[in-house]
Amino acid sequence: MDSFAFSLLFIVFLSLTSGCRFWLASRQIRYVQQHRPAVPAQFSEKITLESHQKAADYTIAKTKLSLVYLLVSTLVLLGLTLFGGLQWLSSHLMVRLGTGMGYQLGLLVSFSLLTTLIDIPLDYYSQFVLEEKFGFNKMTVRLFVADLIKNSLIGALIGLPLCWVVLTLMHGAGELWWLYAWLVWTGFQLLMMVLYPSVIAPLFNKFKPLEDESLKARIEGLMQRTGFASKGLFIMDGSKRSSHGNAYFSGFGASKRIVFFDTLIERLAPQEIEAVLAHELGHFRKKHIIKRIALIFALSLAFLALLGYLKQQVWFYTGLGVDPIDPALFGGTSSNDAMALLLFTLTLPIFTFFFSPISALTSRKHEFEADAFAVHHTSAADLVTALVKMYDDNASTLTPDPLHSTFYDSHPPASIRIAHLNLKEHHA
């Protein structure tokens, strides 16, 4: 393949991907707007018209903002690649840092800083305008800045050493560097699963043990019935950032812990919390977590192998507006490995977007299986009431566009999910 052919292929896929995303977002806006005037009959006794319309307006506002993100990300991608942004940045860094590891890491850091600066205004708008408008924002500007600084510092402390190892392997480990890099990345991911709950997460939120003895006894009873062991039950102060509620598992192996947002604890009844937890336990008992991790590791191996091939192809660089740093690169002694990483990271989503429905379909299948597990160990009615409250509190639309949902939604639409649960309750 020559550079012109690859440039053309990139433009075609970028146009198809961006056009499809715009079309899907437009469908979502129209569909939700059309169903805004009335609550679906299935929820008419549980959701007020005011709540339903708030959810519709919130969904439309978020979708419109996603179109702004789409426009900005597309322009940035074109600016960095075909219009020479990365080449300009690379040239200026080379003058100051040479072509060694300092330049390689400097290029990655500069790219990260640039994209962060571009994202900040949109993230600020999302938090302090959109979320504020619908009553969800609890974050202060001071906390927003503190989170940004913490994320940046943690990213640097963890990311720079990892990048150094990967770049070192890319440069000096031979043709199978991608296999060694994959082993390093896999080990790093497993380590983060162990360290995140106890080391990183507490830097952003406070976690305190669940103190409600009756609720604790109910949950521990459920865990015994399902054969699940964890390192503790915790309540997280999610309300300091948002009024959205949730529950999740974190950790790996013996470090697993169950975390409830304080907003969820305040809103749901004990039996509803038990039902929600039973659903989450279902993901573990059905081995969904292990399957997802295995899939991620397998895909990462395949992508790194692909990068191992692409980084040696002249057209991969020149087709995206970048010149290799060494004229003798191909058959020579050096390469711009950091640039290869950046180009691959930037372009991969463009070429894989149309596989999104497969990932979403698998995730929705897992959700149905987890619901079935929950119904086997708790009450379907309790799970239904819990879900309806969560839809209501989080302003989740009850009427998403079916095609938009097929592409993006990791959970089944509310109407289908509740119908399944009601059917299971009827047969129980």
C-alpha positions as CSV (number, residue, x, y, z in Angstrom):
1,M,0.0,0.0,0.0
2,D,1.3,3.5,-0.8
3,S,0.8,6.6,1.4
4,F,-1.9,8.1,-0.9
5,A,-4.0,4.9,-0.8
6,F,-3.8,4.8,3.0
7,S,-4.6,8.5,3.3
8,L,-7.7,7.9,1.1
9,L,-8.7,4.8,3.1
10,F,-8.3,6.9,6.3
11,I,-10.5,9.7,5.0
12,V,-13.2,7.2,3.8
13,F,-13.3,5.5,7.2
14,L,-13.3,8.8,9.1
15,S,-16.1,10.1,6.9
16,L,-18.2,6.9,7.4
17,T,-17.6,6.7,11.1
18,S,-18.3,10.4,11.8
19,G,-21.3,10.4,9.5
20,C,-22.7,7.3,11.1
21,R,-22.2,8.7,14.6
22,F,-23.9,12.0,13.6
23,W,-26.8,10.1,12.0
24,L,-27.3,7.9,15.1
25,A,-27.2,10.9,17.4
26,S,-29.7,12.7,15.2
27,R,-32.0,9.7,15.3
28,Q,-31.7,9.6,19.1
29,I,-32.7,13.2,19.4
30,R,-35.7,12.9,17.1
31,Y,-36.9,9.6,18.7
32,V,-36.7,10.8,22.3
33,Q,-38.3,14.1,21.3
34,Q,-41.2,12.3,19.6
35,H,-41.9,10.2,22.7
36,R,-41.5,13.0,25.1
37,P,-45.2,14.0,25.5
38,A,-46.3,10.8,27.2
39,V,-44.9,8.3,29.7
40,P,-44.8,4.8,28.2
41,A,-47.8,2.8,29.4
42,Q,-45.5,0.2,31.0
43,F,-44.2,2.9,33.4
44,S,-47.3,5.1,33.7
45,E,-48.0,4.2,37.3
46,K,-44.3,4.5,38.4
47,I,-42.9,7.5,36.6
48,T,-44.4,10.9,36.5
49,L,-44.8,12.9,33.3
50,E,-42.5,15.5,34.7
51,S,-39.8,13.0,35.4
52,H,-40.2,11.4,32.0
53,Q,-39.9,14.7,30.3
54,K,-36.9,15.7,32.4
55,A,-35.2,12.4,31.3
56,A,-36.0,13.2,27.6
57,D,-34.6,16.7,27.9
58,Y,-31.5,15.4,29.7
59,T,-30.9,12.7,27.1
60,I,-31.4,15.2,24.2
61,A,-29.0,17.7,25.9
62,K,-26.3,15.0,26.4
63,T,-26.7,13.8,22.8
64,K,-26.3,17.3,21.4
65,L,-23.2,17.8,23.5
66,S,-21.9,14.5,22.1
67,L,-22.2,16.0,18.7
68,V,-20.0,18.9,19.8
69,Y,-17.5,16.4,21.1
70,L,-17.7,14.6,17.7
71,L,-17.0,17.7,15.8
72,V,-14.1,18.8,18.0
73,S,-12.5,15.3,18.0
74,T,-12.8,15.0,14.2
75,L,-11.2,18.4,13.6
76,V,-8.4,17.6,16.1
77,L,-7.8,14.3,14.5
78,L,-7.5,15.8,11.1
79,G,-5.4,18.7,12.4
80,L,-2.9,16.3,14.1
81,T,-2.6,13.9,11.1
82,L,-3.3,15.1,7.6
83,F,-2.9,18.8,8.4
84,G,0.5,18.2,10.0
85,G,-0.1,18.9,13.7
86,L,1.9,15.9,14.9
87,Q,4.6,16.5,12.4
88,W,5.0,20.1,13.5
89,L,5.0,19.1,17.2
90,S,7.6,16.3,16.5
91,S,9.9,18.7,14.6
92,H,9.9,21.3,17.3
93,L,10.6,18.7,20.0
94,M,13.4,17.1,18.0
95,V,15.2,20.5,17.8
96,R,15.1,20.8,21.6
97,L,15.4,17.1,22.7
98,G,17.1,15.3,19.9
99,T,15.8,11.9,18.8
100,G,16.4,9.8,21.9
101,M,14.1,8.6,24.7
102,G,13.6,12.2,26.0
103,Y,12.0,13.1,22.7
104,Q,9.9,10.0,22.6
105,L,8.5,10.6,26.1
106,G,8.2,14.3,25.4
107,L,6.1,13.6,22.3
108,L,3.7,11.5,24.4
109,V,3.5,14.0,27.2
110,S,3.0,16.9,24.8
111,F,0.2,15.0,23.1
112,S,-1.5,14.2,26.4
113,L,-1.3,17.8,27.6
114,L,-2.7,19.1,24.3
115,T,-5.7,16.8,24.3
116,T,-6.3,17.5,28.0
117,L,-6.4,21.2,27.3
118,I,-8.8,20.7,24.4
119,D,-11.1,18.5,26.6
120,I,-11.2,20.8,29.7
121,P,-13.7,23.4,28.3
122,L,-16.1,20.6,27.1
123,D,-15.8,18.7,30.4
124,Y,-16.3,21.9,32.4
125,Y,-19.5,22.7,30.3
126,S,-20.8,19.2,30.8
127,Q,-20.3,19.3,34.6
128,F,-21.2,22.9,35.5
129,V,-23.7,23.7,32.8
130,L,-25.5,20.6,31.6
131,E,-25.3,18.5,34.8
132,E,-26.1,21.7,36.9
133,K,-29.1,22.5,34.7
134,F,-30.7,19.1,35.5
135,G,-29.8,19.2,39.2
136,F,-27.1,16.5,39.1
137,N,-23.9,18.5,39.7
138,K,-22.6,18.5,43.3
139,M,-19.0,19.3,42.3
140,T,-17.3,22.6,43.1
141,V,-14.8,24.2,40.7
142,R,-12.1,23.6,43.3
143,L,-12.9,19.9,43.3
144,F,-12.9,19.9,39.5
145,V,-9.4,21.4,39.4
146,A,-8.2,19.1,42.2
147,D,-9.4,16.0,40.3
148,L,-7.7,17.3,37.2
149,I,-4.4,17.8,39.0
150,K,-4.6,14.4,40.7
151,N,-5.4,12.6,37.5
152,S,-2.5,14.3,35.8
153,L,-0.1,13.5,38.5
154,I,-1.2,9.8,38.8
155,G,-1.1,9.5,35.0
156,A,2.4,10.8,35.0
157,L,3.6,8.6,37.9
158,I,2.1,5.5,36.4
159,G,2.1,6.2,32.7
160,L,5.6,7.5,32.2
161,P,7.4,4.4,33.5
162,L,5.0,2.2,31.6
163,C,5.6,4.1,28.4
164,W,9.4,4.0,28.9
165,V,9.3,0.2,29.2
166,V,7.1,-0.2,26.1
167,L,9.2,2.2,24.1
168,T,12.4,0.5,25.2
169,L,10.9,-2.9,24.1
170,M,9.8,-1.4,20.8
171,H,13.3,-0.1,20.1
172,G,15.5,-3.0,21.3
173,A,13.5,-6.2,21.8
174,G,13.5,-7.3,18.2
175,E,10.6,-8.4,16.0
176,L,8.7,-9.9,18.9
177,W,8.7,-6.7,20.9
178,W,4.9,-6.5,20.7
179,L,4.6,-9.9,22.6
180,Y,6.9,-8.7,25.4
181,A,5.0,-5.4,25.5
182,W,1.8,-7.2,25.8
183,L,3.1,-9.3,28.7
184,V,4.1,-6.1,30.4
185,W,0.8,-4.4,29.7
186,T,-1.2,-7.4,30.9
187,G,0.8,-7.6,34.2
188,F,0.3,-3.9,34.7
189,Q,-3.5,-4.2,34.2
190,L,-3.7,-7.1,36.7
191,L,-1.7,-5.1,39.2
192,M,-4.0,-2.1,38.8
193,M,-7.0,-4.3,39.5
194,V,-5.4,-5.1,42.8
195,L,-4.1,-1.7,43.7
196,Y,-6.9,0.6,42.5
197,P,-9.5,-0.1,45.3
198,S,-7.1,0.4,48.2
199,V,-4.5,2.8,46.8
200,I,-5.9,5.0,43.9
201,A,-9.6,5.2,44.5
202,P,-9.2,6.6,48.1
203,L,-7.3,9.6,46.6
204,F,-10.6,10.8,45.0
205,N,-13.3,9.5,47.4
206,K,-13.8,8.6,51.0
207,F,-14.8,5.0,51.7
208,K,-16.4,4.0,54.9
209,P,-17.6,0.5,56.0
210,L,-21.3,-0.1,55.8
211,E,-22.7,0.5,59.3
212,D,-26.4,-0.4,58.9
213,E,-26.4,-3.7,60.7
214,S,-29.7,-5.0,59.2
215,L,-28.7,-4.1,55.7
216,K,-25.2,-5.6,56.3
217,A,-26.7,-8.8,57.6
218,R,-29.0,-9.0,54.5
219,I,-26.1,-8.5,52.1
220,E,-23.9,-11.0,53.9
221,G,-26.7,-13.5,53.8
222,L,-26.9,-13.0,50.0
223,M,-23.2,-13.4,49.6
224,Q,-23.2,-16.6,51.6
225,R,-26.1,-18.0,49.5
226,T,-24.2,-17.2,46.3
227,G,-20.8,-18.3,47.5
228,F,-19.2,-14.9,47.1
229,A,-16.4,-13.5,49.3
230,S,-15.2,-9.9,49.4
231,K,-12.8,-7.8,51.4
232,G,-15.6,-5.5,52.7
233,L,-18.7,-3.6,52.1
234,F,-18.2,0.1,51.7
235,I,-20.1,3.3,51.1
236,M,-18.5,5.9,48.8
237,D,-19.2,9.7,49.1
238,G,-20.3,9.9,45.5
239,S,-22.7,12.7,46.4
240,K,-19.8,15.2,46.6
241,R,-19.6,15.1,42.8
242,S,-23.0,14.1,41.6
243,S,-26.5,13.1,42.7
244,H,-26.4,10.1,40.3
245,G,-26.5,6.8,42.2
246,N,-24.7,3.5,41.5
247,A,-23.0,0.4,43.0
248,Y,-20.0,-1.5,41.7
249,F,-17.4,-4.1,42.4
250,S,-13.7,-3.3,42.3
251,G,-10.6,-5.2,42.8
252,F,-9.4,-8.6,41.8
253,G,-9.0,-11.9,43.6
254,A,-8.8,-11.4,47.4
255,S,-8.9,-7.7,47.0
256,K,-12.5,-7.6,45.7
257,R,-14.7,-5.1,47.5
258,I,-18.4,-4.0,47.1
259,V,-19.0,-0.3,46.9
260,F,-22.3,1.5,47.2
261,F,-22.7,5.2,46.3
262,D,-24.2,7.0,49.3
263,T,-26.9,8.4,47.0
264,L,-28.0,4.8,46.2
265,I,-28.1,3.8,49.9
266,E,-30.3,6.8,50.7
267,R,-32.8,6.2,47.8
268,L,-33.3,2.4,47.7
269,A,-35.0,0.2,50.3
270,P,-32.9,-2.7,51.8
271,Q,-34.5,-5.4,49.7
272,E,-34.0,-3.3,46.6
273,I,-30.3,-2.8,47.4
274,E,-30.0,-6.6,47.9
275,A,-31.6,-7.2,44.5
276,V,-29.2,-4.7,42.8
277,L,-26.2,-6.4,44.5
278,A,-27.5,-9.8,43.4
279,H,-27.4,-8.6,39.8
280,E,-23.8,-7.5,40.2
281,L,-22.9,-10.8,41.9
282,G,-24.4,-12.5,38.8
283,H,-21.7,-10.9,36.7
284,F,-19.1,-12.7,38.8
285,R,-20.9,-16.0,39.0
286,K,-21.5,-16.1,35.3
287,K,-17.8,-15.3,34.8
288,H,-18.7,-12.1,32.8
289,I,-15.8,-10.2,34.3
290,I,-13.3,-12.9,33.5
291,K,-14.6,-13.2,29.9
292,R,-14.4,-9.4,29.4
293,I,-10.8,-9.3,30.8
294,A,-9.8,-12.3,28.6
295,L,-11.4,-10.6,25.5
296,I,-9.6,-7.3,26.3
297,F,-6.3,-9.1,26.7
298,A,-6.8,-11.1,23.4
299,L,-7.7,-7.9,21.5
300,S,-4.8,-6.0,22.9
301,L,-2.4,-8.8,21.8
302,A,-3.9,-8.7,18.3
303,F,-3.6,-4.9,18.1
304,L,-0.1,-4.8,19.4
305,A,0.9,-7.4,16.7
306,L,-0.8,-5.2,14.1
307,L,1.2,-2.2,15.4
308,G,4.3,-4.3,15.2
309,Y,3.7,-4.6,11.5
310,L,2.5,-1.0,10.9
311,K,5.4,0.7,12.6
312,Q,7.7,-0.7,9.9
313,Q,5.6,0.6,7.0
314,V,6.5,3.9,5.5
315,W,3.0,4.5,4.2
316,F,1.6,4.3,7.8
317,Y,3.4,7.4,8.7
318,T,3.4,9.4,5.5
319,G,-0.2,8.5,4.8
320,L,-1.1,10.3,8.1
321,G,0.9,13.4,7.4
322,V,4.1,12.3,9.3
323,D,7.6,11.8,8.1
324,P,9.7,9.1,9.9
325,I,12.5,10.8,11.9
326,D,15.3,8.8,10.4
327,P,15.7,8.6,6.6
328,A,17.4,5.2,7.1
329,L,14.5,4.0,9.2
330,F,13.4,1.1,7.0
331,G,16.5,-1.0,6.8
332,G,18.2,1.5,9.2
333,T,18.7,1.6,12.9
334,S,16.1,3.8,14.5
335,S,12.4,4.6,14.4
336,N,9.9,7.0,15.8
337,D,8.2,4.5,18.1
338,A,6.3,7.2,20.1
339,M,4.8,8.5,16.9
340,A,3.8,5.0,15.8
341,L,2.0,4.6,19.2
342,L,0.2,7.9,18.8
343,L,-0.9,7.3,15.2
344,F,-2.1,3.9,16.0
345,T,-4.1,5.1,19.1
346,L,-5.6,8.0,17.1
347,T,-6.7,5.9,14.1
348,L,-7.7,2.6,15.6
349,P,-11.2,3.8,16.7
350,I,-11.9,5.0,13.2
351,F,-11.4,1.5,11.7
352,T,-13.1,-0.4,14.5
353,F,-16.2,1.7,15.1
354,F,-18.6,-0.6,13.2
355,F,-17.8,-3.5,15.5
356,S,-19.4,-1.5,18.3
357,P,-22.8,-3.3,18.0
358,I,-21.1,-6.7,18.6
359,S,-19.6,-5.4,21.9
360,A,-22.9,-3.8,23.0
361,L,-24.9,-7.0,22.1
362,T,-22.5,-9.1,24.2
363,S,-22.8,-6.7,27.1
364,R,-26.6,-6.7,27.0
365,K,-26.7,-10.5,26.9
366,H,-24.6,-10.5,30.1
367,E,-27.0,-8.0,31.7
368,F,-30.0,-10.4,31.0
369,E,-28.0,-13.3,32.5
370,A,-27.1,-11.2,35.6
371,D,-30.8,-10.3,36.0
372,A,-31.8,-14.0,35.8
373,F,-29.2,-14.7,38.5
374,A,-30.6,-12.0,40.7
375,V,-34.2,-13.2,40.3
376,H,-33.1,-16.7,41.3
377,H,-31.6,-15.4,44.6
378,T,-33.8,-12.4,45.3
379,S,-37.2,-11.0,44.2
380,A,-37.8,-9.9,40.6
381,A,-40.3,-7.3,41.9
382,D,-37.6,-5.8,44.1
383,L,-35.2,-5.6,41.2
384,V,-37.8,-3.9,39.1
385,T,-38.7,-1.3,41.7
386,A,-35.0,-0.6,42.2
387,L,-34.3,-0.2,38.5
388,V,-37.3,2.1,38.0
389,K,-36.1,4.3,40.9
390,M,-32.6,4.4,39.4
391,Y,-34.0,5.2,35.9
392,D,-36.0,8.0,37.5
393,D,-33.2,9.4,39.8
394,N,-30.6,9.3,37.0
395,A,-33.0,10.7,34.4
396,S,-32.4,7.8,32.1
397,T,-34.6,7.9,29.1
398,L,-37.3,5.2,28.8
399,T,-37.5,5.6,25.1
400,P,-34.1,5.4,23.4
401,D,-33.9,5.1,19.6
402,P,-33.6,1.3,19.0
403,L,-30.8,1.7,16.4
404,H,-28.8,4.1,18.6
405,S,-29.3,1.7,21.5
406,T,-28.1,-1.2,19.4
407,F,-24.8,0.6,18.6
408,Y,-24.0,2.1,22.0
409,D,-26.0,0.8,25.0
410,S,-24.3,-1.7,27.2
411,H,-27.6,-2.3,29.0
412,P,-30.9,-3.4,27.5
413,P,-33.5,-0.6,27.0
414,A,-35.6,0.0,30.1
415,S,-38.9,-1.3,28.5
416,I,-37.3,-4.6,27.4
417,R,-35.4,-5.2,30.6
418,I,-38.4,-4.6,32.8
419,A,-40.6,-6.7,30.6
420,H,-38.2,-9.6,31.0
421,L,-38.1,-9.3,34.7
422,N,-41.9,-9.0,35.0
423,L,-42.2,-12.2,32.9
424,K,-39.8,-14.0,35.2
425,E,-41.8,-12.8,38.2
426,H,-45.0,-14.1,36.6
427,H,-43.5,-17.5,36.1
428,A,-41.9,-17.7,39.6
